[in-house]
Structures are given as C-alpha cells and as structure tokens.
Amino acid sequence: MKADYLEESLLRELEERLLQPDFRKSAKDITDLLADEFIEFGSSGRVFNKQQIIESLQNEPIQSLAQRLITEFKTLVLATGVVLVTYRIVRHISDEQPVHSLRSSIWKLNNDRWKIIFHQGTLLRESSVQYDE
C-alpha cells in the first residue's frame, strides 16, 4: 500500500533535503535524520554506517555537490511507521553527461520523527532504464 499523501510529501521533502549541499555538509542535520542503526549500500559498492556517512559527507568534493533532481518517487508502506521509498536521481554537473541512479530508502517513524534506517544507490549505465510496474 502506498503511503498517504502527507507522509509521502514529507518523505520526499526529507529525501530532497539530503541532496542539498548545505544540509549534506551539516553533521548535526545528518545526525538528526539518520537512525543510529543506519546502513547504506553506496553506488560505489561500499557499505557505510551512520558515522561513516557523516564523515564522508563532511569531506564530499565540491564536484559531488552538483544539482540533483528526484523523479519517479514512489512509496510503499512495509508496516505501521515503516515506509520504503524508491526514486531515480539525475545528477547534473556542468559540461558533463548527466549521471542517473536508482535509489531506495527505508524510513521508520521514531518518537514522531521520521528517521532513515537504510539507503541504497545503484548507478545506471543507461538513462533509459525504467521501473517494471
């Protein structure tokens, strides 16, 4: 079942915040949004925990702070207070071909606050790859 409109809108807003350069560079903001048990399977093939992501984002090169656009955003309620979100990111860096990736996150409601507990990014070789419905 899809999340209700308000939950879906809020989760999209939270995912979009994670793409903003100022937010990404703020250890406090990232700490507040990631659950303590957070795990990421990065598009690089590496696995990160919460502390590693915070440190990685602090050292993120300026080039990585290119404009990112979310498309094909979808939600799926896994259980009460647990939602899977999936979407596509198109990253634009001036004078380079756009980079496309598929993303998924699992969000958990914790003391009336949404926290991300899992995230995965998968780079796409072709921008034409589409979700199967």
N, CA, C and O atoms as a Tinker XYZ file with bonds, in Angstrom:
   532  protein
     1  N      0.832000   -1.169000    0.000000    73     2
     2  CA     0.000000    0.000000    0.000000    64     1     3
     3  C      0.890000    1.249000    0.000000    63     2     4     5
     4  O      1.891000    1.315000    0.713000    81     3
     5  N      0.513000    2.204000   -0.789000    73     3     6
     6  CA     1.209000    3.482000   -0.889000    64     5     7
     7  C      0.985000    4.291000    0.394000    63     6     8     9
     8  O     -0.082000    4.207000    1.003000    81     7
     9  N      1.994000    5.076000    0.803000    73     7    10
    10  CA     1.845000    5.953000    1.958000    64     9    11
    11  C      0.799000    7.019000    1.638000    63    10    12    13
    12  O      0.569000    7.343000    0.473000    81    11
    13  N      0.167000    7.560000    2.680000    73    11    14
    14  CA    -0.811000    8.613000    2.420000    64    13    15
    15  C     -0.094000    9.866000    1.918000    63    14    16    17
    16  O      1.128000    9.983000    2.012000    81    15
    17  N     -0.870000   10.784000    1.391000    73    15    18
    18  CA    -0.313000   11.965000    0.714000    64    17    19
    19  C      0.625000   12.755000    1.623000    63    18    20    21
    20  O      1.705000   13.154000    1.187000    81    19
    21  N      0.235000   12.989000    2.874000    73    19    22
    22  CA     1.068000   13.786000    3.782000    64    21    23
    23  C      2.380000   13.083000    4.106000    63    22    24    25
    24  O      3.434000   13.719000    4.119000    81    23
    25  N      2.327000   11.792000    4.364000    73    23    26
    26  CA     3.561000   11.038000    4.628000    64    25    27
    27  C      4.462000   11.037000    3.408000    63    26    28    29
    28  O      5.666000   11.271000    3.517000    81    27
    29  N      3.879000   10.773000    2.241000    73    27    30
    30  CA     4.668000   10.740000    1.019000    64    29    31
    31  C      5.317000   12.100000    0.747000    63    30    32    33
    32  O      6.488000   12.164000    0.372000    81    31
    33  N      4.575000   13.164000    0.931000    73    31    34
    34  CA     5.120000   14.511000    0.717000    64    33    35
    35  C      6.265000   14.799000    1.685000    63    34    36    37
    36  O      7.293000   15.351000    1.292000    81    35
    37  N      6.085000   14.427000    2.944000    73    35    38
    38  CA     7.125000   14.659000    3.943000    64    37    39
    39  C      8.368000   13.837000    3.637000    63    38    40    41
    40  O      9.482000   14.356000    3.721000    81    39
    41  N      8.203000   12.571000    3.284000    73    39    42
    42  CA     9.361000   11.726000    2.985000    64    41    43
    43  C     10.095000   12.229000    1.743000    63    42    44    45
    44  O     11.324000   12.186000    1.695000    81    43
    45  N      9.373000   12.694000    0.760000    73    43    46
    46  CA    10.041000   13.275000   -0.418000    64    45    47
    47  C     10.832000   14.516000   -0.012000    63    46    48    49
    48  O     11.971000   14.697000   -0.443000    81    47
    49  N     10.235000   15.364000    0.812000    73    47    50
    50  CA    10.934000   16.565000    1.288000    64    49    51
    51  C     12.214000   16.184000    2.042000    63    50    52    53
    52  O     13.252000   16.819000    1.858000    81    51
    53  N     12.145000   15.161000    2.880000    73    51    54
    54  CA    13.333000   14.722000    3.623000    64    53    55
    55  C     14.407000   14.188000    2.682000    63    54    56    57
    56  O     15.589000   14.483000    2.858000    81    55
    57  N     13.999000   13.401000    1.680000    73    55    58
    58  CA    14.969000   12.901000    0.696000    64    57    59
    59  C     15.598000   14.064000   -0.075000    63    58    60    61
    60  O     16.798000   14.051000   -0.348000    81    59
    61  N     14.796000   15.060000   -0.422000    73    59    62
    62  CA    15.325000   16.222000   -1.149000    64    61    63
    63  C     16.300000   17.019000   -0.290000    63    62    64    65
    64  O     17.290000   17.545000   -0.798000    81    63
    65  N     16.024000   17.109000    1.008000    73    63    66
    66  CA    16.970000   17.780000    1.914000    64    65    67
    67  C     18.335000   17.116000    1.869000    63    66    68    69
    68  O     19.367000   17.786000    1.878000    81    67
    69  N     18.328000   15.798000    1.820000    73    67    70
    70  CA    19.596000   15.054000    1.794000    64    69    71
    71  C     20.420000   15.342000    0.545000    63    70    72    73
    72  O     21.603000   15.007000    0.499000    81    71
    73  N     19.820000   15.950000   -0.456000    73    71    74
    74  CA    20.526000   16.281000   -1.692000    64    73    75
    75  C     21.077000   17.706000   -1.692000    63    74    76    77
    76  O     21.855000   18.070000   -2.573000    81    75
    77  N     20.682000   18.502000   -0.722000    73    75    78
    78  CA    21.079000   19.907000   -0.676000    64    77    79
    79  C     22.478000   20.051000   -0.080000    63    78    80    81
    80  O     22.748000   19.512000    0.993000    81    79
    81  N     23.374000   20.773000   -0.764000    73    79    82
    82  CA    24.763000   20.905000   -0.299000    64    81    83
    83  C     24.895000   21.388000    1.144000    63    82    84    85
    84  O     25.693000   20.832000    1.899000    81    83
    85  N     24.139000   22.401000    1.545000    73    83    86
    86  CA    24.246000   22.910000    2.919000    64    85    87
    87  C     23.829000   21.859000    3.935000    63    86    88    89
    88  O     24.450000   21.721000    4.990000    81    87
    89  N     22.783000   21.127000    3.614000    73    87    90
    90  CA    22.304000   20.078000    4.514000    64    89    91
    91  C     23.335000   18.953000    4.608000    63    90    92    93
    92  O     23.635000   18.472000    5.701000    81    91
    93  N     23.874000   18.536000    3.464000    73    91    94
    94  CA    24.836000   17.436000    3.420000    64    93    95
    95  C     26.096000   17.752000    4.226000    63    94    96    97
    96  O     26.709000   16.852000    4.799000    81    95
    97  N     26.480000   19.021000    4.269000    73    95    98
    98  CA    27.689000   19.427000    4.987000    64    97    99
    99  C     27.455000   19.623000    6.485000    63    98   100   101
   100  O     28.410000   19.801000    7.242000    81    99
   101  N     26.197000   19.591000    6.917000    73    99   102
   102  CA    25.873000   19.798000    8.330000    64   101   103
   103  C     25.818000   18.460000    9.066000    63   102   104   105
   104  O     24.870000   17.691000    8.907000    81   103
   105  N     26.835000   18.195000    9.864000    73   103   106
   106  CA    26.869000   16.947000   10.634000    64   105   107
   107  C     25.654000   16.846000   11.551000    63   106   108   109
   108  O     25.110000   15.758000   11.736000    81   107
   109  N     25.224000   17.968000   12.127000    73   107   110
   110  CA    24.067000   17.945000   13.016000    64   109   111
   111  C     22.802000   17.546000   12.267000    63   110   112   113
   112  O     22.039000   16.705000   12.741000    81   111
   113  N     22.571000   18.149000   11.091000    73   111   114
   114  CA    21.370000   17.825000   10.318000    64   113   115
   115  C     21.348000   16.360000    9.903000    63   114   116   117
   116  O     20.314000   15.699000    9.994000    81   115
   117  N     22.475000   15.864000    9.456000    73   115   118
   118  CA    22.556000   14.459000    9.038000    64   117   119
   119  C     22.364000   13.540000   10.247000    63   118   120   121
   120  O     21.648000   12.542000   10.162000    81   119
   121  N     22.996000   13.872000   11.359000    73   119   122
   122  CA    22.847000   13.078000   12.589000    64   121   123
   123  C     21.392000   12.985000   13.007000    63   122   124   125
   124  O     20.928000   11.921000   13.416000    81   123
   125  N     20.665000   14.100000   12.906000    73   123   126
   126  CA    19.258000   14.129000   13.301000    64   125   127
   127  C     18.373000   13.285000   12.396000    63   126   128   129
   128  O     17.350000   12.770000   12.845000    81   127
   129  N     18.748000   13.134000   11.130000    73   127   130
   130  CA    17.891000   12.443000   10.167000    64   129   131
   131  C     18.187000   10.945000   10.053000    63   130   132   133
   132  O     17.301000   10.166000    9.703000    81   131
   133  N     19.420000   10.542000   10.344000    73   131   134
   134  CA    19.794000    9.135000   10.230000    64   133   135
   135  C     19.590000    8.417000   11.561000    63   134   136   137
   136  O     19.999000    8.908000   12.613000    81   135
   137  N     18.958000    7.256000   11.501000    73   135   138
   138  CA    18.797000    6.429000   12.702000    64   137   139
   139  C     20.167000    5.907000   13.126000    63   138   140   141
   140  O     21.079000    5.801000   12.306000    81   139
   141  N     20.303000    5.585000   14.396000    73   139   142
   142  CA    21.584000    5.073000   14.902000    64   141   143
   143  C     22.009000    3.799000   14.177000    63   142   144   145
   144  O     23.203000    3.564000   13.987000    81   143
   145  N     21.042000    2.975000   13.772000    73   143   146
   146  CA    21.343000    1.701000   13.102000    64   145   147
   147  C     21.452000    1.846000   11.581000    63   146   148   149
   148  O     21.473000    0.842000   10.869000    81   147
   149  N     21.520000    3.069000   11.079000    73   147   150
   150  CA    21.559000    3.340000    9.644000    64   149   151
   151  C     22.674000    2.563000    8.935000    63   150   152   153
   152  O     23.790000    2.434000    9.437000    81   151
   153  N     22.330000    2.055000    7.756000    73   151   154
   154  CA    23.276000    1.377000    6.860000    64   153   155
   155  C     23.000000    1.869000    5.441000    63   154   156   157
   156  O     21.846000    2.040000    5.048000    81   155
   157  N     24.066000    2.094000    4.682000    73   155   158
   158  CA    23.923000    2.454000    3.271000    64   157   159
   159  C     24.758000    1.515000    2.424000    63   158   160   161
   160  O     25.920000    1.247000    2.729000    81   159
   161  N     24.148000    1.017000    1.350000    73   159   162
   162  CA    24.873000    0.329000    0.294000    64   161   163
   163  C     25.078000    1.373000   -0.793000    63   162   164   165
   164  O     24.153000    1.663000   -1.551000    81   163
   165  N     26.270000    1.938000   -0.879000    73   163   166
   166  CA    26.542000    3.034000   -1.789000    64   165   167
   167  C     26.657000    2.597000   -3.235000    63   166   168   169
   168  O     26.905000    1.428000   -3.532000    81   167
   169  N     26.471000    3.559000   -4.134000    73   167   170
   170  CA    26.604000    3.268000   -5.562000    64   169   171
   171  C     28.036000    2.886000   -5.912000    63   170   172   173
   172  O     28.288000    2.333000   -6.982000    81   171
   173  N     28.979000    3.180000   -5.010000    73   171   174
   174  CA    30.381000    2.792000   -5.208000    64   173   175
   175  C     30.615000    1.318000   -4.899000    63   174   176   177
   176  O     31.671000    0.767000   -5.210000    81   175
   177  N     29.604000    0.679000   -4.274000    73   175   178
   178  CA    29.767000   -0.709000   -3.858000    64   177   179
   179  C     30.209000   -0.833000   -2.402000    63   178   180   181
   180  O     30.296000   -1.941000   -1.872000    81   179
   181  N     30.487000    0.292000   -1.758000    73   179   182
   182  CA    30.902000    0.274000   -0.356000    64   181   183
   183  C     29.683000    0.291000    0.561000    63   182   184   185
   184  O     28.611000    0.763000    0.182000    81   183
   185  N     29.865000   -0.230000    1.772000    73   183   186
   186  CA    28.825000   -0.222000    2.790000    64   185   187
   187  C     29.237000    0.779000    3.874000    63   186   188   189
   188  O     30.379000    0.773000    4.334000    81   187
   189  N     28.295000    1.636000    4.275000    73   187   190
   190  CA    28.566000    2.685000    5.246000    64   189   191
   191  C     27.613000    2.586000    6.428000    63   190   192   193
   192  O     26.453000    2.203000    6.270000    81   191
   193  N     28.110000    2.937000    7.623000    73   191   194
   194  CA    27.226000    3.106000    8.773000    64   193   195
   195  C     26.990000    4.603000    8.976000    63   194   196   197
   196  O     27.482000    5.417000    8.195000    81   195
   197  N     26.258000    4.960000    9.994000    73   195   198
   198  CA    25.895000    6.356000   10.226000    64   197   199
   199  C     27.126000    7.248000   10.356000    63   198   200   201
   200  O     27.216000    8.276000    9.686000    81   199
   201  N     28.072000    6.868000   11.209000    73   199   202
   202  CA    29.246000    7.712000   11.428000    64   201   203
   203  C     30.078000    7.856000   10.157000    63   202   204   205
   204  O     30.596000    8.937000    9.874000    81   203
   205  N     30.208000    6.782000    9.397000    73   203   206
   206  CA    30.975000    6.852000    8.148000    64   205   207
   207  C     30.316000    7.784000    7.135000    63   206   208   209
   208  O     31.009000    8.498000    6.411000    81   207
   209  N     28.979000    7.783000    7.077000    73   207   210
   210  CA    28.273000    8.684000    6.157000    64   209   211
   211  C     28.473000   10.128000    6.583000    63   210   212   213
   212  O     28.727000   10.992000    5.744000    81   211
   213  N     28.361000   10.398000    7.866000    73   211   214
   214  CA    28.549000   11.765000    8.356000    64   213   215
   215  C     29.943000   12.262000    7.982000    63   214   216   217
   216  O     30.095000   13.379000    7.488000    81   215
   217  N     30.954000   11.435000    8.217000    73   215   218
   218  CA    32.332000   11.815000    7.876000    64   217   219
   219  C     32.512000   11.960000    6.364000    63   218   220   221
   220  O     33.170000   12.893000    5.904000    81   219
   221  N     31.934000   11.051000    5.602000    73   219   222
   222  CA    32.052000   11.086000    4.150000    64   221   223
   223  C     31.443000   12.367000    3.579000    63   222   224   225
   224  O     32.023000   12.988000    2.688000    81   223
   225  N     30.278000   12.759000    4.090000    73   223   226
   226  CA    29.619000   13.961000    3.590000    64   225   227
   227  C     30.386000   15.220000    3.972000    63   226   228   229
   228  O     30.367000   16.205000    3.234000    81   227
   229  N     31.057000   15.196000    5.113000    73   227   230
   230  CA    31.878000   16.341000    5.513000    64   229   231
   231  C     33.036000   16.552000    4.541000    63   230   232   233
   232  O     33.485000   17.678000    4.329000    81   231
   233  N     33.510000   15.458000    3.957000    73   231   234
   234  CA    34.655000   15.507000    3.043000    64   233   235
   235  C     34.260000   15.400000    1.579000    63   234   236   237
   236  O     35.118000   15.213000    0.717000    81   235
   237  N     32.975000   15.516000    1.293000    73   235   238
   238  CA    32.488000   15.373000   -0.077000    64   237   239
   239  C     33.075000   16.469000   -0.964000    63   238   240   241
   240  O     33.009000   17.649000   -0.619000    81   239
   241  N     33.650000   16.080000   -2.110000    73   239   242
   242  CA    34.207000   17.086000   -3.020000    64   241   243
   243  C     33.117000   18.009000   -3.567000    63   242   244   245
   244  O     31.962000   17.608000   -3.704000    81   243
   245  N     33.493000   19.225000   -3.870000    73   243   246
   246  CA    32.547000   20.208000   -4.412000    64   245   247
   247  C     31.867000   19.674000   -5.668000    63   246   248   249
   248  O     30.680000   19.929000   -5.873000    81   247
   249  N     32.587000   18.943000   -6.509000    73   247   250
   250  CA    32.022000   18.385000   -7.742000    64   249   251
   251  C     30.804000   17.514000   -7.433000    63   250   252   253
   252  O     29.846000   17.492000   -8.206000    81   251
   253  N     30.835000   16.801000   -6.312000    73   251   254
   254  CA    29.727000   15.929000   -5.945000    64   253   255
   255  C     28.495000   16.713000   -5.537000    63   254   256   257
   256  O     27.408000   16.147000   -5.422000    81   255
   257  N     28.655000   18.015000   -5.318000    73   255   258
   258  CA    27.541000   18.838000   -4.881000    64   257   259
   259  C     26.759000   19.411000   -6.056000    63   258   260   261
   260  O     26.124000   20.460000   -5.948000    81   259
   261  N     26.816000   18.711000   -7.166000    73   259   262
   262  CA    26.099000   19.142000   -8.373000    64   261   263
   263  C     24.597000   19.087000   -8.131000    63   262   264   265
   264  O     24.129000   18.501000   -7.155000    81   263
   265  N     23.857000   19.707000   -9.033000    73   263   266
   266  CA    22.405000   19.693000   -8.950000    64   265   267
   267  C     21.894000   18.266000   -9.109000    63   266   268   269
   268  O     22.306000   17.545000  -10.019000    81   267
   269  N     21.000000   17.869000   -8.221000    73   267   270
   270  CA    20.383000   16.544000   -8.277000    64   269   271
   271  C     18.871000   16.710000   -8.337000    63   270   272   273
   272  O     18.299000   17.535000   -7.625000    81   271
   273  N     18.230000   15.920000   -9.190000    73   271   274
   274  CA    16.788000   16.006000   -9.380000    64   273   275
   275  C     16.170000   14.636000   -9.119000    63   274   276   277
   276  O     16.608000   13.628000   -9.675000    81   275
   277  N     15.149000   14.612000   -8.267000    73   275   278
   278  CA    14.414000   13.378000   -7.975000    64   277   279
   279  C     13.264000   13.238000   -8.961000    63   278   280   281
   280  O     12.501000   14.180000   -9.179000    81   279
   281  N     13.145000   12.047000   -9.559000    73   279   282
   282  CA    11.994000   11.725000  -10.403000    64   281   283
   283  C     11.487000   10.341000  -10.003000    63   282   284   285
   284  O     12.164000    9.609000   -9.282000    81   283
   285  N     10.308000    9.992000  -10.469000    73   283   286
   286  CA     9.718000    8.665000  -10.270000    64   285   287
   287  C      9.665000    8.275000   -8.793000    63   286   288   289
   288  O      9.925000    7.124000   -8.445000    81   287
   289  N      9.333000    9.223000   -7.934000    73   287   290
   290  CA     9.273000    8.991000   -6.493000    64   289   291
   291  C      8.053000    8.147000   -6.145000    63   290   292   293
   292  O      6.933000    8.469000   -6.541000    81   291
   293  N      8.275000    7.066000   -5.403000    73   291   294
   294  CA     7.193000    6.162000   -5.008000    64   293   295
   295  C      7.388000    5.742000   -3.567000    63   294   296   297
   296  O      8.507000    5.731000   -3.054000    81   295
   297  N      6.278000    5.395000   -2.914000    73   295   298
   298  CA     6.329000    4.899000   -1.539000    64   297   299
   299  C      5.596000    3.569000   -1.439000    63   298   300   301
   300  O      4.693000    3.274000   -2.222000    81   299
   301  N      6.004000    2.783000   -0.464000    73   299   302
   302  CA     5.337000    1.520000   -0.149000    64   301   303
   303  C      5.405000    1.331000    1.363000    63   302   304   305
   304  O      6.492000    1.266000    1.936000    81   303
   305  N      4.245000    1.244000    2.006000    73   303   306
   306  CA     4.198000    1.021000    3.443000    64   305   307
   307  C      4.528000   -0.441000    3.701000    63   306   308   309
   308  O      3.829000   -1.336000    3.226000    81   307
   309  N      5.607000   -0.681000    4.465000    73   307   310
   310  CA     6.023000   -2.039000    4.797000    64   309   311
   311  C      5.363000   -2.534000    6.077000    63   310   312   313
   312  O      5.064000   -3.720000    6.214000    81   311
   313  N      5.141000   -1.626000    7.000000    73   311   314
   314  CA     4.478000   -1.903000    8.279000    64   313   315
   315  C      4.080000   -0.553000    8.856000    63   314   316   317
   316  O      4.471000    0.482000    8.317000    81   315
   317  N      3.320000   -0.541000    9.929000    73   315   318
   318  CA     2.948000    0.721000   10.558000    64   317   319
   319  C      4.214000    1.472000   10.948000    63   318   320   321
   320  O      5.037000    0.964000   11.709000    81   319
   321  N      4.362000    2.681000   10.425000    73   319   322
   322  CA     5.522000    3.500000   10.749000    64   321   323
   323  C      6.801000    3.112000   10.039000    63   322   324   325
   324  O      7.879000    3.560000   10.430000    81   323
   325  N      6.709000    2.284000    8.996000    73   323   326
   326  CA     7.893000    1.889000    8.210000    64   325   327
   327  C      7.531000    1.995000    6.731000    63   326   328   329
   328  O      6.593000    1.350000    6.264000    81   327
   329  N      8.295000    2.825000    5.991000    73   327   330
   330  CA     7.972000    3.087000    4.588000    64   329   331
   331  C      9.223000    2.943000    3.732000    63   330   332   333
   332  O     10.289000    3.463000    4.063000    81   331
   333  N      9.068000    2.226000    2.628000    73   331   334
   334  CA    10.101000    2.126000    1.597000    64   333   335
   335  C      9.834000    3.212000    0.572000    63   334   336   337
   336  O      8.714000    3.340000    0.077000    81   335
   337  N     10.862000    3.998000    0.250000    73   335   338
   338  CA    10.738000    4.954000   -0.853000    64   337   339
   339  C     11.724000    4.567000   -1.938000    63   338   340   341
   340  O     12.848000    4.153000   -1.654000    81   339
   341  N     11.294000    4.705000   -3.182000    73   339   342
   342  CA    12.163000    4.441000   -4.329000    64   341   343
   343  C     12.040000    5.620000   -5.276000    63   342   344   345
   344  O     10.988000    6.251000   -5.377000    81   343
   345  N     13.136000    5.908000   -5.968000    73   343   346
   346  CA    13.134000    7.024000   -6.902000    64   345   347
   347  C     14.374000    6.965000   -7.767000    63   346   348   349
   348  O     15.279000    6.160000   -7.549000    81   347
   349  N     14.386000    7.837000   -8.751000    73   347   350
   350  CA    15.527000    7.994000   -9.654000    64   349   351
   351  C     16.144000    9.357000   -9.368000    63   350   352   353
   352  O     15.439000   10.332000   -9.108000    81   351
   353  N     17.471000    9.409000   -9.420000    73   351   354
   354  CA    18.193000   10.678000   -9.300000    64   353   355
   355  C     18.892000   10.941000  -10.633000    63   354   356   357
   356  O     19.495000   10.045000  -11.224000    81   355
   357  N     18.797000   12.178000  -11.086000    73   355   358
   358  CA    19.593000   12.629000  -12.218000    64   357   359
   359  C     20.505000   13.719000  -11.666000    63   358   360   361
   360  O     20.040000   14.755000  -11.190000    81   359
   361  N     21.808000   13.468000  -11.737000    73   359   362
   362  CA    22.794000   14.429000  -11.233000    64   361   363
   363  C     23.408000   15.165000  -12.414000    63   362   364   365
   364  O     23.927000   14.552000  -13.347000    81   363
   365  N     23.338000   16.479000  -12.355000    73   363   366
   366  CA    23.863000   17.319000  -13.430000    64   365   367
   367  C     25.114000   18.041000  -12.953000    63   366   368   369
   368  O     25.088000   18.762000  -11.956000    81   367
   369  N     26.203000   17.840000  -13.675000    73   367   370
   370  CA    27.437000   18.575000  -13.458000    64   369   371
   371  C     27.710000   19.314000  -14.761000    63   370   372   373
   372  O     27.658000   18.718000  -15.837000    81   371
   373  N     27.999000   20.604000  -14.668000    73   371   374
   374  CA    28.170000   21.393000  -15.897000    64   373   375
   375  C     29.194000   20.759000  -16.836000    63   374   376   377
   376  O     30.234000   20.260000  -16.406000    81   375
   377  N     28.872000   20.792000  -18.117000    73   375   378
   378  CA    29.742000   20.298000  -19.196000    64   377   379
   379  C     29.997000   18.789000  -19.151000    63   378   380   381
   380  O     30.939000   18.314000  -19.785000    81   379
   381  N     29.185000   18.032000  -18.423000    73   379   382
   382  CA    29.318000   16.571000  -18.380000    64   381   383
   383  C     27.955000   15.946000  -18.647000    63   382   384   385
   384  O     26.918000   16.590000  -18.495000    81   383
   385  N     27.978000   14.687000  -19.045000    73   383   386
   386  CA    26.733000   13.956000  -19.237000    64   385   387
   387  C     26.056000   13.751000  -17.877000    63   386   388   389
   388  O     26.742000   13.512000  -16.884000    81   387
   389  N     24.720000   13.841000  -17.814000    73   387   390
   390  CA    24.027000   13.582000  -16.557000    64   389   391
   391  C     24.299000   12.154000  -16.070000    63   390   392   393
   392  O     24.484000   11.242000  -16.876000    81   391
   393  N     24.321000   11.974000  -14.769000    73   391   394
   394  CA    24.518000   10.667000  -14.159000    64   393   395
   395  C     23.181000   10.241000  -13.556000    63   394   396   397
   396  O     22.585000   10.976000  -12.769000    81   395
   397  N     22.715000    9.049000  -13.931000    73   395   398
   398  CA    21.433000    8.534000  -13.460000    64   397   399
   399  C     21.670000    7.420000  -12.442000    63   398   400   401
   400  O     22.587000    6.613000  -12.590000    81   399
   401  N     20.830000    7.388000  -11.405000    73   399   402
   402  CA    20.902000    6.296000  -10.441000    64   401   403
   403  C     19.509000    6.007000   -9.898000    63   402   404   405
   404  O     18.635000    6.874000   -9.872000    81   403
   405  N     19.331000    4.775000   -9.470000    73   403   406
   406  CA    18.117000    4.368000   -8.766000    64   405   407
   407  C     18.437000    4.393000   -7.283000    63   406   408   409
   408  O     19.527000    4.001000   -6.867000    81   407
   409  N     17.480000    4.858000   -6.486000    73   407   410
   410  CA    17.695000    4.973000   -5.049000    64   409   411
   411  C     16.540000    4.320000   -4.315000    63   410   412   413
   412  O     15.405000    4.318000   -4.790000    81   411
   413  N     16.844000    3.766000   -3.146000    73   411   414
   414  CA    15.811000    3.254000   -2.258000    64   413   415
   415  C     16.218000    3.565000   -0.834000    63   414   416   417
   416  O     17.395000    3.503000   -0.479000    81   415
   417  N     15.229000    3.900000   -0.025000    73   415   418
   418  CA    15.447000    4.194000    1.386000    64   417   419
   419  C     14.318000    3.564000    2.189000    63   418   420   421
   420  O     13.182000    3.464000    1.724000    81   419
   421  N     14.651000    3.148000    3.388000    73   419   422
   422  CA    13.625000    2.701000    4.328000    64   421   423
   423  C     13.613000    3.706000    5.473000    63   422   424   425
   424  O     14.634000    3.972000    6.106000    81   423
   425  N     12.435000    4.250000    5.717000    73   423   426
   426  CA    12.216000    5.244000    6.758000    64   425   427
   427  C     11.382000    4.630000    7.868000    63   426   428   429
   428  O     10.453000    3.864000    7.610000    81   427
   429  N     11.724000    4.976000    9.121000    73   427   430
   430  CA    10.997000    4.462000   10.281000    64   429   431
   431  C     10.586000    5.627000   11.164000    63   430   432   433
   432  O     11.390000    6.510000   11.463000    81   431
   433  N      9.326000    5.619000   11.578000    73   431   434
   434  CA     8.819000    6.642000   12.481000    64   433   435
   435  C      9.296000    6.308000   13.889000    63   434   436   437
   436  O      8.999000    5.239000   14.420000    81   435
   437  N     10.042000    7.242000   14.488000    73   435   438
   438  CA    10.655000    7.022000   15.793000    64   437   439
   439  C     10.357000    8.237000   16.670000    63   438   440   441
   440  O     10.875000    9.325000   16.419000    81   439
   441  N      9.524000    8.056000   17.696000    73   439   442
   442  CA     9.130000    9.174000   18.571000    64   441   443
   443  C      8.594000   10.352000   17.763000    63   442   444   445
   444  O      9.000000   11.496000   17.971000    81   443
   445  N      7.679000   10.061000   16.839000    73   443   446
   446  CA     7.026000   11.065000   15.988000    64   445   447
   447  C      7.966000   11.778000   15.017000    63   446   448   449
   448  O      7.631000   12.843000   14.499000    81   447
   449  N      9.146000   11.193000   14.769000    73   447   450
   450  CA    10.086000   11.763000   13.792000    64   449   451
   451  C     10.493000   10.658000   12.826000    63   450   452   453
   452  O     10.777000    9.536000   13.243000    81   451
   453  N     10.521000   10.977000   11.540000    73   451   454
   454  CA    10.974000   10.016000   10.544000    64   453   455
   455  C     12.493000    9.983000   10.545000    63   454   456   457
   456  O     13.154000   11.020000   10.495000    81   455
   457  N     13.035000    8.767000   10.602000    73   455   458
   458  CA    14.482000    8.552000   10.540000    64   457   459
   459  C     14.750000    7.535000    9.438000    63   458   460   461
   460  O     13.991000    6.584000    9.255000    81   459
   461  N     15.824000    7.747000    8.719000    73   459   462
   462  CA    16.191000    6.817000    7.658000    64   461   463
   463  C     17.054000    5.706000    8.279000    63   462   464   465
   464  O     18.025000    5.981000    8.984000    81   463
   465  N     16.682000    4.455000    8.005000    73   463   466
   466  CA    17.444000    3.340000    8.577000    64   465   467
   467  C     18.270000    2.595000    7.523000    63   466   468   469
   468  O     19.222000    1.889000    7.854000    81   467
   469  N     17.891000    2.763000    6.244000    73   467   470
   470  CA    18.604000    2.074000    5.177000    64   469   471
   471  C     18.523000    2.891000    3.901000    63   470   472   473
   472  O     17.499000    3.509000    3.610000    81   471
   473  N     19.607000    2.889000    3.144000    73   471   474
   474  CA    19.612000    3.565000    1.843000    64   473   475
   475  C     20.506000    2.788000    0.888000    63   474   476   477
   476  O     21.540000    2.248000    1.283000    81   475
   477  N     20.095000    2.739000   -0.369000    73   475   478
   478  CA    20.915000    2.119000   -1.401000    64   477   479
   479  C     20.849000    2.955000   -2.666000    63   478   480   481
   480  O     19.782000    3.425000   -3.058000    81   479
   481  N     22.004000    3.135000   -3.303000    73   479   482
   482  CA    22.089000    3.816000   -4.591000    64   481   483
   483  C     22.712000    2.892000   -5.616000    63   482   484   485
   484  O     23.727000    2.251000   -5.345000    81   483
   485  N     22.111000    2.821000   -6.787000    73   483   486
   486  CA    22.614000    1.976000   -7.865000    64   485   487
   487  C     22.781000    2.826000   -9.116000    63   486   488   489
   488  O     21.801000    3.353000   -9.642000    81   487
   489  N     24.011000    2.964000   -9.595000    73   487   490
   490  CA    24.262000    3.729000  -10.812000    64   489   491
   491  C     23.677000    3.013000  -12.019000    63   490   492   493
   492  O     23.695000    1.785000  -12.097000    81   491
   493  N     23.162000    3.792000  -12.952000    73   491   494
   494  CA    22.625000    3.235000  -14.190000    64   493   495
   495  C     23.570000    3.567000  -15.332000    63   494   496   497
   496  O     24.092000    4.678000  -15.420000    81   495
   497  N     23.778000    2.614000  -16.187000    73   495   498
   498  CA    24.607000    2.862000  -17.373000    64   497   499
   499  C     23.819000    3.580000  -18.436000    63   498   500   501
   500  O     24.371000    4.371000  -19.202000    81   499
   501  N     22.545000    3.314000  -18.488000    73   499   502
   502  CA    21.683000    3.925000  -19.495000    64   501   503
   503  C     20.584000    4.704000  -18.802000    63   502   504   505
   504  O     19.967000    4.201000  -17.863000    81   503
   505  N     20.331000    5.916000  -19.247000    73   503   506
   506  CA    19.266000    6.728000  -18.651000    64   505   507
   507  C     17.887000    6.214000  -19.024000    63   506   508   509
   508  O     16.891000    6.652000  -18.449000    81   507
   509  N     17.812000    5.293000  -19.975000    73   507   510
   510  CA    16.515000    4.808000  -20.440000    64   509   511
   511  C     15.966000    3.664000  -19.590000    63   510   512   513
   512  O     14.845000    3.219000  -19.833000    81   511
   513  N     16.718000    3.173000  -18.601000    73   511   514
   514  CA    16.232000    2.089000  -17.755000    64   513   515
   515  C     14.990000    2.560000  -17.014000    63   514   516   517
   516  O     15.002000    3.638000  -16.418000    81   515
   517  N     13.938000    1.789000  -17.039000    73   515   518
   518  CA    12.676000    2.152000  -16.384000    64   517   519
   519  C     12.316000    1.079000  -15.366000    63   518   520   521
   520  O     12.742000   -0.071000  -15.473000    81   519
   521  N     11.518000    1.482000  -14.371000    73   519   522
   522  CA    10.972000    0.533000  -13.401000    64   521   523
   523  C      9.987000   -0.383000  -14.101000    63   522   524   525
   524  O      9.288000    0.048000  -15.018000    81   523
   525  N      9.919000   -1.624000  -13.692000    73   523   526
   526  CA     8.835000   -2.500000  -14.108000    64   525   527
   527  C      7.692000   -2.296000  -13.116000    63   526   528   529
   528  O      7.913000   -2.302000  -11.905000    81   527
   529  N      6.510000   -2.122000  -13.609000    73   527   530
   530  CA     5.341000   -1.912000  -12.727000    64   529   531
   531  C      4.729000   -3.237000  -12.378000    63   530   532
   532  O      3.739000   -3.286000  -11.648000    81   531
